[in-house]
Amino acid sequence: MARPRRPPSQTWRTFLANHLGQIAAADFFIVPTATCRLLFVLVILAHERRRVMHVAITDHPTAAWTAQQLREAFSWNETPRYLLRDRDSTFHAWTATATAMEILEVVTAPRSPWQNAYAERLIGSIRRECLDHTIVWNARGLRRVLNAYTAYYQQSRTHLSLEKDAPIPRPIAEGGDGRIVAIPQVGGLHHRYERRAA
């Protein structure tokens, strides 16, 4: 006896593509300091334009601290529909807060960092482009470094998926030829980019 075929459920990639403007992703990473202490960094990223919504740093990520970061990341009228996160026990404190903010939590499968690829890519970019070139002394110094990198990432760093634009769209400058032009920043490792009009 043949079983009736049910339509297949949508794949993970299809889910992400269908709800691109409604998903935010969150993840933790650890930064060692020069004094051999570990600092925990929480990043929350909007999927639509890879925009960093929130960066927070702590010595001890308690449940109350983590829930407070979710409240600070989104105002009540601008919450995403879905919040993508891994199975870290620190995120369990978010359940009540996310429910109150009408956010549906989507938990990735165990040992599947590819399911939270945008947040993982951001963390890799922070490590490769910023933290691998600096020595962090304490939380205040790390906050200053990450604020500078986040400003660069939001306003100047180009993304191929955004047609070589930054997460915060840049206006077209007058008198150009429609190309993205790199302008080296004095005393830094990075470039600032500008879109020139055609």
C-alpha positions as CSV (number, residue, x, y, z in Angstrom):
1,M,0.0,0.0,0.0
2,A,1.5,3.3,-1.1
3,R,1.6,6.2,1.3
4,P,0.2,9.5,0.0
5,R,3.0,12.0,-0.7
6,R,3.0,15.2,1.3
7,P,4.5,18.3,-0.1
8,P,8.0,18.8,1.2
9,S,8.6,21.4,3.9
10,Q,10.7,24.4,2.9
11,T,14.4,24.1,3.2
12,W,16.5,26.2,5.6
13,R,17.8,28.3,2.7
14,T,14.3,28.9,1.4
15,F,13.2,30.0,4.9
16,L,16.0,32.5,5.1
17,A,15.3,33.8,1.6
18,N,11.5,34.1,2.2
19,H,11.9,36.0,5.5
20,L,15.1,38.0,4.8
21,G,13.7,41.3,6.0
22,Q,12.2,39.8,9.1
23,I,15.2,38.0,10.6
24,A,17.8,39.1,13.1
25,A,20.6,36.8,14.2
26,A,22.5,36.7,17.5
27,D,25.7,35.1,18.6
28,F,28.4,35.3,21.3
29,F,32.1,35.2,20.9
30,I,35.0,35.4,23.3
31,V,37.9,37.9,23.3
32,P,40.9,37.2,25.5
33,T,42.6,40.2,27.0
34,A,46.2,41.0,27.7
35,T,45.6,40.3,31.4
36,C,44.4,36.7,30.6
37,R,40.7,37.4,31.2
38,L,37.9,36.5,28.9
39,L,35.4,39.0,27.7
40,F,32.1,37.9,26.1
41,V,30.8,39.8,23.2
42,L,27.2,39.6,22.0
43,V,26.4,40.7,18.5
44,I,22.9,41.1,17.0
45,L,22.7,41.5,13.2
46,A,19.8,42.2,10.9
47,H,19.8,39.9,7.9
48,E,18.3,42.2,5.3
49,R,21.3,44.5,4.9
50,R,23.8,42.8,7.3
51,R,23.3,45.8,9.6
52,V,24.7,45.5,13.1
53,M,21.9,46.2,15.5
54,H,23.6,45.8,18.8
55,V,27.0,45.0,20.3
56,A,27.4,44.3,24.0
57,I,30.4,43.3,26.2
58,T,30.5,41.7,29.6
59,D,32.8,39.6,31.9
60,H,29.9,37.3,32.9
61,P,26.9,36.9,30.6
62,T,24.1,36.3,33.2
63,A,20.5,35.5,32.2
64,A,19.4,39.0,33.4
65,W,22.1,40.7,31.4
66,T,21.3,38.7,28.3
67,A,17.6,39.5,28.5
68,Q,18.4,43.2,29.0
69,Q,20.5,43.2,25.8
70,L,17.5,42.0,23.8
71,R,15.4,44.8,25.2
72,E,18.1,47.4,24.3
73,A,18.7,46.0,20.8
74,F,15.2,46.6,19.5
75,S,12.6,49.2,20.3
76,W,9.1,47.8,20.9
77,N,7.8,49.0,17.5
78,E,10.7,47.8,15.4
79,T,11.3,44.2,16.5
80,P,12.0,41.5,13.9
81,R,9.6,38.7,13.5
82,Y,12.3,36.0,13.9
83,L,15.4,35.9,16.0
84,L,17.9,33.3,14.9
85,R,20.3,31.9,17.6
86,D,22.2,28.8,18.5
87,R,21.7,26.4,21.5
88,D,23.9,28.3,23.9
89,S,22.5,28.0,27.4
90,T,23.0,31.8,27.9
91,F,20.2,32.4,25.4
92,H,17.6,30.6,27.5
93,A,16.9,33.8,29.4
94,W,15.6,35.3,26.1
95,T,12.5,33.2,25.9
96,A,10.3,35.2,28.2
97,T,11.6,38.5,26.8
98,A,11.3,37.5,23.2
99,T,7.7,36.2,23.8
100,A,6.8,39.6,25.4
101,M,8.3,41.4,22.4
102,E,6.4,39.1,20.0
103,I,9.6,37.7,18.5
104,L,9.7,34.0,17.4
105,E,13.0,32.4,18.3
106,V,14.5,30.1,15.7
107,V,17.1,27.8,17.2
108,T,19.7,26.3,14.9
109,A,20.5,22.6,14.9
110,P,23.3,21.3,17.2
111,R,26.8,21.8,15.7
112,S,25.5,23.7,12.7
113,P,27.2,27.1,12.5
114,W,26.2,27.3,8.8
115,Q,22.6,27.9,9.8
116,N,23.6,31.2,11.5
117,A,26.0,32.1,8.7
118,Y,25.5,35.9,8.7
119,A,26.4,36.2,12.4
120,E,29.3,33.8,12.0
121,R,30.6,35.8,9.0
122,L,30.4,39.0,11.0
123,I,32.3,37.5,13.9
124,G,34.9,36.2,11.5
125,S,35.3,39.6,9.9
126,I,35.6,41.3,13.3
127,R,38.4,38.9,14.2
128,R,40.3,39.0,10.9
129,E,40.0,42.7,10.2
130,C,40.1,44.2,13.7
131,L,40.9,42.0,16.7
132,D,43.8,40.1,15.1
133,H,45.6,43.5,14.8
134,T,45.0,44.9,18.3
135,I,45.8,44.0,21.9
136,V,42.8,44.3,24.2
137,W,43.5,45.4,27.7
138,N,40.0,45.6,29.3
139,A,36.3,45.8,28.5
140,R,36.4,49.6,28.0
141,G,39.2,49.3,25.4
142,L,37.4,46.5,23.6
143,R,34.2,48.6,23.5
144,R,36.1,51.5,22.0
145,V,37.7,49.2,19.4
146,L,34.4,47.5,18.5
147,N,32.5,50.8,18.3
148,A,35.1,52.1,15.7
149,Y,35.0,48.8,13.7
150,T,31.2,48.8,13.8
151,A,31.1,52.4,12.4
152,Y,33.5,51.3,9.7
153,Y,31.4,48.2,8.9
154,Q,28.1,50.0,8.8
155,Q,29.2,53.0,6.7
156,S,32.2,52.0,4.6
157,R,32.7,48.3,4.3
158,T,31.4,47.0,1.0
159,H,29.4,43.8,0.5
160,L,29.1,42.0,-2.8
161,S,25.6,40.8,-1.9
162,L,24.6,44.5,-1.4
163,E,26.0,45.4,-4.9
164,K,29.2,46.8,-3.4
165,D,27.3,49.0,-1.0
166,A,27.6,49.3,2.8
167,P,24.9,48.2,5.2
168,I,23.9,51.8,5.7
169,P,23.4,52.9,2.0
170,R,25.6,55.8,0.9
171,P,24.5,58.7,-1.2
172,I,25.9,59.1,-4.7
173,A,28.5,61.8,-4.9
174,E,28.3,64.5,-7.6
175,G,30.7,64.5,-10.5
176,G,31.6,60.8,-10.7
177,D,31.2,57.9,-13.1
178,G,29.0,55.6,-11.1
179,R,31.8,53.5,-9.6
180,I,32.7,52.8,-6.0
181,V,36.0,54.5,-5.2
182,A,38.3,53.5,-2.3
183,I,39.7,56.4,-0.2
184,P,42.5,55.3,2.2
185,Q,42.0,56.4,5.8
186,V,45.1,58.1,7.3
187,G,46.8,56.0,9.9
188,G,44.5,53.0,9.5
189,L,44.4,49.6,7.9
190,H,41.0,50.3,6.2
191,H,39.7,52.3,3.3
192,R,36.6,54.5,3.2
193,Y,34.4,53.9,0.1
194,E,32.4,56.5,-1.8
195,R,29.9,56.0,-4.6
196,R,30.5,58.4,-7.5
197,A,27.7,59.4,-9.8
198,A,27.7,58.6,-13.5
